[in-house]
Amino acid sequence: MTRITSVATAIVLMAGLAHAQSGDSTSWTKEEFMAAYPEVTEEIFDQIDLNDDEMIDSDEYLLAIDAGLIEPMEG
């Protein structure tokens, strides 16, 4: 049951992050973002989080893609 919940959570997070590519004004907590991007270290997260609010908004997300810090989500 835990595995199903984890997979479902990952799918929801990835879908939400993919929405950011269309200019959605959604934000993601550090935990949500790092769960969707497990390769992101604390240091990379801090580089992406330009306003130091421990959240990634759609503008920060798109800038991180442009800077080559992360790859866009598929979907």
Legacy VTK file of the C-alpha trace (Angstrom):
# vtk DataFile Version 3.0
C-alpha trace
ASCII
DATASET POLYDATA
POINTS 75 float
0.000 0.000 0.000
2.843 2.395 0.828
4.437 1.807 -2.580
1.155 2.643 -4.340
0.814 5.819 -2.294
4.408 6.827 -3.102
3.917 6.229 -6.818
0.644 8.159 -6.817
2.274 11.059 -4.975
5.162 11.151 -7.454
2.749 11.220 -10.391
0.772 14.092 -8.882
3.970 16.050 -8.181
5.288 15.519 -11.692
1.995 16.624 -13.211
2.005 19.748 -11.061
5.579 20.610 -11.987
4.831 20.061 -15.666
2.090 22.670 -15.341
4.738 25.254 -14.487
5.964 25.115 -18.051
2.727 26.750 -19.160
3.160 29.733 -16.836
0.974 28.427 -14.009
1.408 30.455 -10.804
1.668 27.371 -8.587
4.495 26.956 -6.083
6.076 23.819 -4.678
7.606 23.268 -1.284
11.197 22.164 -1.007
10.051 18.654 -0.089
7.652 18.412 -3.056
10.229 19.712 -5.508
13.033 17.479 -4.279
10.719 14.448 -4.330
9.936 15.150 -7.980
13.619 15.851 -8.752
15.577 13.399 -6.570
18.838 14.395 -8.265
18.509 17.972 -6.948
20.833 18.605 -4.021
20.349 21.219 -1.306
22.895 23.392 -3.101
21.050 23.192 -6.419
17.725 23.855 -4.707
19.206 26.996 -3.143
20.368 28.142 -6.592
16.865 27.621 -8.001
15.101 29.286 -5.032
16.033 32.826 -6.011
13.987 34.583 -3.302
15.010 32.189 -0.476
11.435 31.379 0.528
11.989 27.573 0.490
9.455 27.367 -2.362
9.884 27.042 -6.108
7.450 29.112 -8.134
6.815 28.769 -11.855
9.245 31.596 -12.733
12.056 30.022 -10.701
11.263 26.653 -12.281
11.507 28.020 -15.814
14.703 29.934 -15.024
16.252 26.750 -13.596
15.476 24.940 -16.849
16.963 27.799 -18.882
20.079 27.758 -16.681
20.487 24.011 -17.181
20.043 23.235 -13.483
17.167 20.818 -14.155
15.475 19.165 -17.120
11.826 19.939 -17.864
9.309 17.377 -16.680
7.923 15.122 -19.373
4.193 15.238 -19.840
LINES 1 76
75 0 1 2 3 4 5 6 7 8 9 10 11 12 13 14 15 16 17 18 19 20 21 22 23 24 25 26 27 28 29 30 31 32 33 34 35 36 37 38 39 40 41 42 43 44 45 46 47 48 49 50 51 52 53 54 55 56 57 58 59 60 61 62 63 64 65 66 67 68 69 70 71 72 73 74
